[in-house]
Amino acid sequence: MGLPPYSARLNERPLSLHSVREFAEYLWQFEFFATARPKVLESFSVETPQSLDHTLLIATRINQSFDSCDRIEVVAWISSTNKSNGALSRDFHFLFAIEAQLINGIAEEC
């Protein structure tokens, strides 16, 4: 399930993994999700011959009902920046889901 590509260009030169990470984490604060619910589990960068990629691993809790377990979905939100021209694209990948609940303040998988 990918998002439509963004029409953007990262103009900072020289491009670096640090600049792509800073930009991806900045956008996370303002786009796509209400920031009260999802949590960033991990944030990491990878350089390929063609691009600088930054991934945010995000967990989102979905309340299913009062007496049911919550569904927790983990997704990867990847920002890729072309090294030659700075063109930015972003993609969103569902990774997995689990169900869990709190019992006496302790999280348990259902």
N, C-alpha and C positions, 0 to 999 in steps of 0.2 A: 504494500500500500504506500505508494510514493506520493509526495506532495508535488504540485506543479513546480517547474524550475523557476527560480527567482531571476528577475532581470536586474542584475547588480554586478558591480565590478569593484573589487578591493583595490584601491589606488595606491596604497602604501608600497614604497619600494625602498630597499629590496623586500620582497615577500619573505615571511618567516613563519615557522610553526607557531611561534609566540603570538604574532599578529593575527593569524587565523584563529587561534584559541581565544584571544581577547575578544575578537569580533563575534565569534559564535556564542561565547558566554554572555556578552552584552545583549545580543539579540534574544537570548533565552529569557532575559528579564522582562521583555516587553511583548513578545510574540507568542501566538498559538495557544498557550495554556494559561489558565488562571493560576497565578503563582502560589496560591494558598494550598493547593492539593498535591501536585506532582513534586517529586524530589529528585535531584540529580544525585545518582549513586556514584558515578565516576565520570571523569572528563579526561580525554587523552587525544594526542595528536600523532599523526603518521605522515611521513613524507614518501611519496612515490616519485618515479622519474617525471611524471607529468603534472602532479598536483600536491598541494598541501591540504591534508584532510584533518578535520577535528570532529570527534564523536562525543556526544553527551549521552550517557546511559541514564534513562529516566524511568522512575517507577511512579505509577499512578494508581491510587486506591479508588475503587468503585464500590460504593455502598449498595448491597443487593437488596436487603430488607432487614427489618428489626431483629429477627431471630435467625438470620442466615449469615454465613461467613462472607467477608469482604473479598472481592476479586482484586488482585494486584497484578497489573500488567507492566512488563518491562519492555522498553523500546529503545532503539538507537536512533538518534537524530544526528545526521552526518552533514557537515558543511565542507564542501570541497572547493578549493580555489585553484584555478589553472595557473601554473607557475609562469607561463609565458605572457599571458594577457590579463591576469587578475580576475577573470570571469568566475563568478560565484554560483554554485548550485547547491541545493540542499535536498536531502532525502530523509525519509522517515521509515524505519523498519520495525515491525512488531517482532519481538524475540520470543517471549514466553509469558505465561500467566500462572499464578498460583492462587489458592484461596486460603485465607487465614482469618483468625479472630483473636480478640484480646480476652483472656480469662484471668481475672484478678491481677490485671496489669501486665500479664505476660503474654507475648504473641505466640500463638500456636497455629501450625498449618492444619487445615481441615482435610 
